[in-house]
């Protein structure tokens, strides 16, 4: 079956749609193929429910294995629209993400815009059925949210090595006109079993900029990671600066084991974020504390750029060893939520309630 290379869509546009507040140029783009031919069976029906994922605590329904071209789709993962997939000719395992086919142009446009990078995952193959699009990604081995949840805190030296990769991915996207928007720990996944290499799992929420202006008007973000300017009454905000704030929340959470701003009530949570006051945990080195503060500044213009993050002393090859860790009783309940919580709530929430 011939593969049609993915080309940048004509009249490329910016995905600045109304959103809810809810967590190298020569390289080859992902292969786009039309699923279904004489040599391939028709794609299965709607493999994934397009309704919200099942409630916490209830196991997702296990669909029987379905054949899709050279792949067999196995059981779905927790989000209800991502499947384990097996490539039958090679026996290689992939992750298959399923989307409505009608949104294929907006979904694939960021990959056409962005040159390949070792810390940004991209589809190895894309199959399009009558109603659904199937994007196949290399297998991953867990995500940063789960790592922080299980470890409570990531030691500074290890956190610096992992965060450098996260910042590198963000800088690459910003340099090539992409704003990631829904940035959070869960979107960074491990590409190896040793869990030392991180990649941005996809560009699903990325916004393609049409020029140097990175102003956005939508209110799309994960509650725990949303920047104060997104919650303000301003008509627009800097998408890149908002990404940097979200990355700062991720760094704080890695080092502290809990979010810098937490509350069970969205209105109270947003109030804390607007004030921008947070307490760094004891035991962090001075460079680590400095970097967190440089990212979590209330004024977007005062934050480091994504490229500037990589020049910070904490991310040099020989970081300053941190002071011995001392726990405090008040930290007992300050942990990264397990299961659906601030990072998973992506429904519409009143901004000013």
C-alpha positions as CSV (number, residue, x, y, z in Angstrom):
1,X,0.0,0.0,0.0
2,X,1.6,3.3,-1.0
3,X,2.3,5.8,1.7
4,X,1.5,9.4,1.1
5,X,3.9,11.8,2.8
6,X,2.4,14.3,5.2
7,X,2.7,17.8,3.8
8,X,2.0,21.0,5.6
9,X,-1.6,22.0,4.9
10,X,-2.1,24.9,2.5
11,X,-3.0,28.1,4.3
12,X,-1.7,27.0,7.6
13,X,-3.7,28.4,10.4
14,X,-3.4,28.9,14.1
15,X,-5.5,26.7,16.4
16,X,-6.7,29.6,18.5
17,X,-10.2,28.2,19.1
18,X,-12.4,28.9,22.0
19,X,-11.3,26.5,24.7
20,X,-12.3,25.4,28.2
21,X,-10.3,25.7,31.3
22,X,-10.0,22.2,32.4
23,X,-3.7,19.2,34.6
24,X,15.5,19.4,11.4
25,X,13.4,20.8,8.5
26,X,14.5,18.0,6.2
27,X,13.2,15.3,8.5
28,X,10.5,13.0,7.3
29,X,7.0,13.6,8.7
30,X,4.8,10.7,9.9
31,X,3.5,8.4,7.2
32,X,-0.2,9.0,6.4
33,X,-2.0,6.0,5.0
34,X,-5.7,5.4,4.2
35,X,-6.9,2.4,6.3
36,X,-8.8,-0.1,4.3
37,X,-8.0,-1.8,1.0
38,X,-8.2,-5.2,-0.6
39,X,-5.0,-6.2,1.2
40,X,-6.2,-4.9,4.5
41,X,-9.4,-5.4,6.5
42,X,-11.7,-2.5,7.1
43,X,-10.9,-0.6,10.3
44,X,-13.0,-1.7,13.3
45,X,-16.0,0.5,14.3
46,X,-15.6,3.0,17.1
47,X,-13.0,1.3,19.2
48,X,-12.9,4.0,21.7
49,X,-15.9,5.7,23.4
50,X,-15.9,9.4,22.5
51,X,-17.7,10.1,25.7
52,X,-15.8,11.0,28.9
53,X,-13.6,8.2,30.4
54,X,-15.0,5.9,33.0
55,X,-15.3,7.1,36.6
56,X,-12.3,6.6,38.9
57,X,-12.1,3.2,40.4
58,X,-14.0,1.5,37.7
59,X,-11.9,-0.6,35.3
60,X,-12.2,0.4,31.6
61,X,-14.0,-2.1,29.5
62,X,-11.6,-4.5,27.8
63,X,-12.3,-4.6,24.1
64,X,-11.4,-7.8,22.2
65,X,-8.3,-7.6,20.1
66,X,-9.1,-5.9,16.8
67,X,-7.1,-6.1,13.6
68,X,-6.2,-2.8,11.9
69,X,-3.9,-3.2,8.9
70,X,-0.7,-4.8,10.1
71,X,-1.6,-4.0,13.7
72,X,-3.6,-5.7,16.4
73,X,-5.1,-3.3,18.9
74,X,-5.1,-4.8,22.4
75,X,-6.7,-3.5,25.6
76,X,-7.3,0.3,26.0
77,X,-5.4,2.3,28.6
78,X,-6.8,4.4,31.4
79,X,-7.9,7.4,29.3
80,X,-10.2,5.2,27.2
81,X,-8.9,6.3,23.8
82,X,-5.3,5.0,23.9
83,X,-4.5,1.4,23.0
84,X,-1.6,-0.9,23.2
85,X,-0.9,-2.1,19.7
86,X,1.1,-4.9,18.3
87,X,2.7,-4.7,14.9
88,X,2.3,-8.3,13.6
89,X,5.1,-8.5,11.0
90,X,7.8,-7.4,13.6
91,X,6.2,-8.2,16.9
92,X,6.9,-4.6,18.0
93,X,4.6,-3.0,20.6
94,X,3.3,0.5,19.9
95,X,0.9,2.9,21.5
96,X,-2.1,3.7,19.3
97,X,-4.1,7.0,19.9
98,X,-7.5,7.3,18.3
99,X,-9.1,10.5,17.2
100,X,-12.1,11.6,15.1
101,X,-10.9,11.6,11.5
102,X,-12.7,15.0,10.8
103,X,-10.0,16.7,13.0
104,X,-7.0,15.1,11.1
105,X,-5.8,18.4,9.6
106,X,-5.5,20.2,13.0
107,X,-4.1,17.1,14.7
108,X,-1.3,16.6,12.1
109,X,-0.4,20.2,11.4
110,X,2.0,20.6,14.4
111,X,4.0,17.6,13.3
112,X,4.4,19.1,9.8
113,X,5.6,22.3,11.4
114,X,8.1,20.8,13.8
115,X,11.4,19.3,12.8
116,X,12.3,16.0,14.5
117,X,13.7,16.1,18.0
118,X,14.8,13.3,20.3
119,X,12.6,14.6,23.1
120,X,9.4,15.1,21.2
121,X,7.5,12.0,20.2
122,X,5.8,11.9,16.8
123,X,3.7,9.2,15.1
124,X,5.6,6.5,13.2
125,X,2.5,5.8,11.1
126,X,-1.0,7.2,10.8
127,X,-4.0,5.3,9.4
128,X,-7.3,7.0,8.5
129,X,-10.6,5.1,8.6
130,X,-14.0,6.3,7.6
131,X,-14.6,8.0,11.0
132,X,-11.4,7.6,13.0
133,X,-7.8,8.4,12.8
134,X,-5.2,6.0,14.3
135,X,-1.8,7.4,15.2
136,X,0.9,4.9,16.2
137,X,3.7,6.0,18.6
138,X,6.7,4.2,20.0
139,X,6.0,2.3,23.2
140,X,6.6,4.2,26.4
141,X,7.3,3.1,30.0
142,X,5.3,5.3,32.3
143,X,5.1,9.1,32.8
144,X,6.6,11.7,35.1
145,X,3.3,12.2,37.0
146,X,3.3,8.5,38.0
147,X,7.0,8.7,38.9
148,X,6.5,11.7,41.2
149,X,3.4,10.0,42.7
150,X,5.4,6.9,43.6
151,X,8.6,8.6,44.7
152,X,7.0,11.6,46.5
153,X,10.1,13.6,45.6
154,X,12.7,13.3,42.9
155,X,16.3,13.9,44.2
156,X,17.8,17.1,42.8
157,X,20.5,15.5,40.7
158,X,18.0,13.2,39.0
159,X,15.4,15.9,38.7
160,X,17.9,18.2,37.0
161,X,18.7,15.5,34.4
162,X,15.0,14.9,33.7
163,X,13.9,18.5,33.8
164,X,16.7,19.5,31.3
165,X,15.1,17.1,28.8
166,X,11.6,18.6,29.4
167,X,12.9,22.1,29.0
168,X,14.8,21.1,25.8
169,X,11.5,19.8,24.3
170,X,9.7,23.0,25.2
171,X,12.5,25.2,23.8
172,X,12.5,23.2,20.5
173,X,8.7,23.7,20.2
174,X,8.8,27.4,20.9
175,X,11.7,28.0,18.5
176,X,9.6,26.5,15.7
177,X,6.4,28.3,16.4
178,X,4.4,25.9,18.6
179,X,2.8,26.7,21.9
180,X,2.0,23.5,23.8
181,X,-0.7,24.9,26.1
182,X,-1.9,21.9,28.1
183,X,1.5,21.2,29.6
184,X,1.8,19.0,32.7
185,X,3.9,16.2,34.1
186,X,1.7,13.5,32.7
187,X,2.6,14.6,29.1
188,X,6.2,13.7,29.6
189,X,6.7,9.9,29.2
190,X,9.7,7.7,29.4
191,X,11.1,6.3,26.2
192,X,13.3,3.6,27.8
193,X,12.8,0.9,30.5
194,X,15.5,2.5,32.7
195,X,13.3,5.7,32.8
196,X,16.1,8.0,32.1
197,X,15.0,9.4,28.7
198,X,11.9,11.6,28.6
199,X,9.9,12.6,25.5
200,X,6.8,14.9,25.1
201,X,4.2,12.3,24.4
202,X,2.4,14.1,21.5
203,X,1.5,17.5,20.1
204,X,-2.2,17.0,20.6
205,X,-3.0,20.4,22.2
206,X,-0.3,22.4,20.4
207,X,-1.2,25.7,18.8
208,X,0.6,26.6,15.6
209,X,1.6,30.3,15.5
210,X,1.4,32.2,12.3
211,X,4.1,34.7,13.1
212,X,6.2,36.1,16.0
213,X,3.1,37.1,18.0
214,X,2.3,34.3,20.5
215,X,-0.9,35.9,21.9
216,X,-3.7,33.5,22.7
217,X,-7.3,34.2,23.6
218,X,-8.5,30.8,24.8
219,X,-8.7,29.7,28.4
220,X,-7.5,26.1,28.0
221,X,-5.3,24.7,30.7
222,X,-5.1,22.1,33.4
223,X,-6.2,23.7,36.7
224,X,-3.1,22.8,38.7
225,X,-0.8,24.2,36.0
226,X,-2.7,27.3,34.7
227,X,-0.9,30.6,34.9
228,X,-2.3,33.6,36.7
229,X,-2.5,35.6,33.4
230,X,-4.8,33.0,32.0
231,X,-7.1,33.5,35.0
232,X,-7.0,37.3,34.7
233,X,-9.5,39.5,32.9
234,X,-7.0,40.3,30.1
235,X,-8.3,39.6,26.6
236,X,-5.1,37.8,25.6
237,X,-1.9,36.4,27.1
238,X,1.5,35.1,26.0
239,X,1.2,31.4,25.1
240,X,4.9,30.8,25.5
241,X,5.1,32.5,28.9
242,X,2.1,30.4,30.0
243,X,3.9,27.2,28.9
244,X,6.9,28.3,31.0
245,X,4.7,28.8,34.1
246,X,3.3,25.3,33.6
247,X,6.8,23.9,33.3
248,X,7.6,25.8,36.6
249,X,4.7,24.0,38.3
250,X,6.1,20.7,37.0
251,X,9.5,21.4,38.4
252,X,8.2,22.5,41.7
253,X,6.1,19.3,41.9
254,X,9.1,17.1,41.0
255,X,11.2,18.7,43.8
256,X,8.5,19.0,46.5
257,X,6.2,16.1,45.8
258,X,3.1,18.3,45.7
259,X,1.7,21.1,43.6
260,X,2.7,24.7,44.5
261,X,-1.0,25.7,44.6
262,X,-3.6,23.2,45.8
263,X,-7.3,23.4,46.9
264,X,-10.3,21.1,46.3
265,X,-12.4,24.1,45.3
266,X,-11.5,25.6,41.9
267,X,-12.4,29.1,42.9
268,X,-10.0,28.9,45.9
269,X,-7.3,27.2,43.8
270,X,-7.5,30.0,41.2
271,X,-7.3,32.6,43.9
272,X,-4.1,31.1,45.2
273,X,-2.7,31.0,41.7
274,X,-3.6,34.7,41.0
275,X,-1.8,35.7,44.2
276,X,1.2,33.6,43.1
277,X,2.5,32.9,46.7
278,X,4.1,29.5,47.3
279,X,6.5,28.0,49.8
280,X,9.5,26.1,48.6
281,X,10.4,22.9,50.5
282,X,13.4,22.9,52.8
283,X,16.6,21.3,51.7
284,X,16.7,22.6,48.1
285,X,19.9,24.0,46.8
286,X,20.1,27.8,46.0
287,X,20.2,27.2,42.2
288,X,17.1,25.0,42.3
289,X,15.2,27.5,44.4
290,X,16.3,30.3,42.0
291,X,15.1,28.4,38.9
292,X,11.7,27.7,40.4
293,X,11.2,31.3,41.3
294,X,12.3,32.4,37.8
295,X,9.6,30.3,36.3
296,X,6.8,31.0,38.7
297,X,6.7,34.7,38.5
298,X,3.3,36.3,38.4
299,X,4.3,38.7,35.6
300,X,4.8,36.7,32.3
301,X,7.4,39.2,31.0
302,X,9.6,38.5,34.1
303,X,9.8,34.7,33.5
304,X,12.7,33.0,31.8
305,X,12.1,32.0,28.2
306,X,12.3,28.3,27.4
307,X,15.7,28.8,25.8
308,X,16.8,30.8,28.8
309,X,15.9,27.9,31.1
310,X,18.6,25.8,29.6
311,X,21.3,28.4,30.4
312,X,20.4,28.4,34.2
313,X,23.2,27.2,36.5
314,X,21.1,24.5,38.0
315,X,21.0,22.7,34.7
316,X,24.7,22.7,34.1
317,X,26.5,19.3,34.0
318,X,27.8,19.6,37.6
319,X,24.9,21.0,39.6
320,X,25.4,22.0,43.3
321,X,24.6,19.1,45.6
322,X,21.4,19.8,47.6
323,X,21.2,20.1,51.3
324,X,20.0,17.0,53.3
325,X,16.3,16.5,53.0
326,X,14.2,17.1,56.1
327,X,10.5,16.3,56.1
328,X,7.9,18.4,57.9
329,X,4.7,17.2,59.4
330,X,2.6,19.7,57.3
331,X,3.7,18.0,54.1
332,X,1.9,14.7,55.0
333,X,-1.2,15.7,53.0
334,X,0.6,17.7,50.4
335,X,1.1,15.0,47.7
336,X,0.5,14.7,44.0
337,X,-3.1,13.3,43.8
338,X,-3.5,9.7,42.8
339,X,-6.0,9.2,40.0
340,X,-8.3,11.9,38.7
341,X,-7.6,15.2,40.3
342,X,-6.3,18.6,39.5
343,X,-4.2,17.2,36.7
344,X,-7.0,15.2,35.1
345,X,-9.8,17.7,35.4
346,X,-10.2,19.1,31.9
347,X,-13.9,20.0,31.9
348,X,-15.2,23.5,31.8
349,X,-14.6,25.4,35.0
350,X,-15.7,28.9,35.7
351,X,-12.7,31.2,35.5
352,X,-13.9,33.8,37.9
353,X,-16.2,31.9,40.2
